[in-house]
Structure formats: structure tokens, C-alpha cells
Amino acid sequence: MVRLALVLAFGAALAAGLPAPGLYIALGLGIAAIGCGLVAFGQREAPGAVRIAAAAAVTVGTIGLLLGATRVVIAIAAIDRIDSILPG
């Protein structure tokens, strides 16, 4: 579970820098990484290194999610700005 969470988290961070559909992929992978990371972190009997890796997956997944959300906000602001410039 931890490996999956880490793969999803770093995939979200990577997808945040990709062109057009990358921001939406980053949002989805970030949410999935946070969920998987929280499930893995909640296993109290797991060794400490596994729980730290799960916490890292949650952190990196959150960063990927925030980067993707920032790109969505920038795109919406750009569309609004273009709309205000056009006559009519």
C-alpha cells in the first residue's frame, strides 16, 4: 500500500507540470495518494519506516494536489480575464 501511495504521490507531482490534461491528472492522483497514504499510515503495527514513507506520500500527494489546483485557478482566471477584454 505504501509503494502505491508513493507512486501516486510522485505521479501527481510530475503530472502537475505536464501540459493540458496534466492538471486534472495531478488532482486525481493527489487525492488517491492522500487516501492510500492515510490508510497505510493508520496501520499501527507497521514498522516506523513504513509509516514515515506513508506520511511522505501524503505530503507529496498534497503538494501535487495543490499544484494541480493552482493551475486550475490560473486557467480560470485567464479565461475570466480574456472574457473581460473581449467586447460584447
N, C-alpha and C positions, 0 to 999 in steps of 0.2 A: 504494500500500500504506500509505503514511504517513497519507493522508487517512482511509482506512478505519479505521486504528488509532486516530486521534484521535476520529473519530465514535463508535467503540465505547467508547472510554475515557470520554468525556463522557456518553455514554448510560448507562454503568454508574454514574457518579457521580450522575446525575439519577435513575435508577431506584432507587437506594438510599433515596431519600426518598419514593418512591411507596407507596401502601397495598399491601395483602396480597401480590399476586404480585410486587411490585417488588423484594423482596429476592432472589428467585430469578433474576429478570431481571438484577439487578446482578451476581450471581455469574457467570452465563453470559457477560454482556458484558465483565466484568472479565477473565475468563480469555481470552476471544477477543482483547481489546485487548492484553493482555500478549504473547500469541503473535504477533500481527501486528506489534506494536512491536518485538519482538526480531528478527523476520525483517527488518524494514526497517532496524533499527539495524545488523544484520550485514552490510549491503552496503557494503563498504569504499570502493567507487568513487563512492558518493553524496556530494553536497556536504555541507558541515558543517551547514547549516541543516536539511537533511532528517534528518540523524542526530540532531540535537538535538530536533527535533519527534518523532522516533520514541522517544527517551528520555523525553520529556514524556508521550507516550501510554502508555508502560509505567508511569510514575509515577502518572498519573491513573487508569489502569486498576487498578493495585494498590490505590489508595485506595478506588475504587468496590468492589473485591472485598472489602476489609477492612470497609467499612461494611456491605455486604450480609451478610458472615459474622457481624458483631457483632449485627445484627438477628436472625439465625437463633439465635444463642446466647441472646439475650434472650428470644426466643419459647420456646425450650426450657426456660429457667429459669423463666419464668412458668407454663408448663404443669406443671412439676415442683412449683412452689410451690402451685398450685391443687390438684394431686393430693394433696399432703400435708395440706392443710386439710380436704378432704372426708373424712367418716367412711367407714369400711369398708375 
